[in-house]
């Protein structure tokens, strides 16, 4: 019985560490935080959104991700985006 209680405690501790450790990897720190802020600011002011910006927003679970995707799509369709195909 004592072994069963010990096993339950160890499993609960492992799950807690795994859950909170997973959340910590998504938090931006240092230069990553700077990149995240720059990407979010580009969405706010409708600057050209690059694929790299979308990757950064996705990596850290930003609320601006969907807006960035829609903005990038609209910029490419308008043809004013650096990545848009040019018709010569």
C-alpha positions as CSV (number, residue, x, y, z in Angstrom):
1,X,0.0,0.0,0.0
2,X,2.8,2.4,0.8
3,X,4.5,1.6,-2.5
4,X,1.2,2.5,-4.3
5,X,0.9,5.8,-2.6
6,X,4.6,6.6,-3.4
7,X,4.0,5.7,-7.0
8,X,1.0,8.0,-7.3
9,X,3.0,10.8,-5.7
10,X,5.9,10.3,-8.2
11,X,3.5,10.2,-11.2
12,X,1.7,13.3,-10.0
13,X,5.0,15.1,-9.5
14,X,6.3,14.0,-13.0
15,X,3.1,15.2,-14.6
16,X,3.2,18.6,-12.8
17,X,6.9,19.1,-13.9
18,X,6.0,18.1,-17.5
19,X,3.0,20.4,-17.7
20,X,4.7,23.5,-16.3
21,X,7.9,22.8,-18.1
22,X,6.0,22.7,-21.4
23,X,4.5,26.2,-20.7
24,X,7.9,27.7,-19.9
25,X,9.3,26.8,-23.3
26,X,6.7,29.0,-25.0
27,X,7.6,32.2,-23.1
28,X,9.8,34.6,-25.0
29,X,12.9,35.9,-23.3
30,X,15.7,38.3,-24.2
31,X,16.2,38.7,-27.9
32,X,13.2,36.4,-28.5
33,X,11.0,38.8,-26.7
34,X,12.3,41.6,-28.9
35,X,11.6,39.6,-32.0
36,X,8.1,38.8,-30.8
37,X,7.3,42.5,-30.0
38,X,8.6,43.5,-33.4
39,X,6.4,41.0,-35.2
40,X,3.4,42.0,-33.2
41,X,4.1,45.7,-33.9
42,X,4.3,45.0,-37.6
43,X,0.8,43.5,-37.5
44,X,-0.5,46.5,-35.5
45,X,0.7,49.0,-38.1
46,X,0.1,46.8,-41.2
47,X,3.8,46.6,-42.2
48,X,4.8,43.9,-44.7
49,X,4.5,40.6,-42.8
50,X,7.2,38.0,-43.6
51,X,7.0,34.3,-43.1
52,X,9.5,34.7,-40.3
53,X,7.2,37.0,-38.4
54,X,4.4,34.4,-38.6
55,X,6.8,31.7,-37.4
56,X,7.7,33.8,-34.4
57,X,4.1,34.6,-33.6
58,X,3.2,30.9,-33.8
59,X,6.1,29.8,-31.7
60,X,5.1,31.9,-28.7
61,X,1.3,31.5,-29.2
62,X,0.7,35.2,-29.9
63,X,-2.9,36.5,-30.1
64,X,-1.9,38.4,-33.2
65,X,-1.1,35.2,-35.2
66,X,-4.4,35.0,-37.1
67,X,-4.3,38.7,-37.9
68,X,-0.8,38.3,-39.2
69,X,-1.8,35.5,-41.5
70,X,-4.7,37.4,-42.9
71,X,-2.7,40.5,-43.4
72,X,0.1,38.7,-45.2
73,X,-2.4,37.0,-47.5
74,X,-4.0,40.4,-48.3
75,X,-0.6,42.0,-48.9
76,X,0.4,39.2,-51.3
77,X,-2.9,39.3,-53.2
78,X,-2.5,43.1,-53.6
79,X,1.0,42.7,-55.0
80,X,2.6,45.2,-52.7
81,X,4.4,42.6,-50.6
82,X,8.1,41.8,-51.2
83,X,7.2,38.1,-51.5
84,X,4.4,38.6,-54.0
85,X,4.8,37.2,-57.5
86,X,5.5,39.9,-60.0
87,X,4.0,39.9,-63.4
88,X,6.4,41.4,-65.9
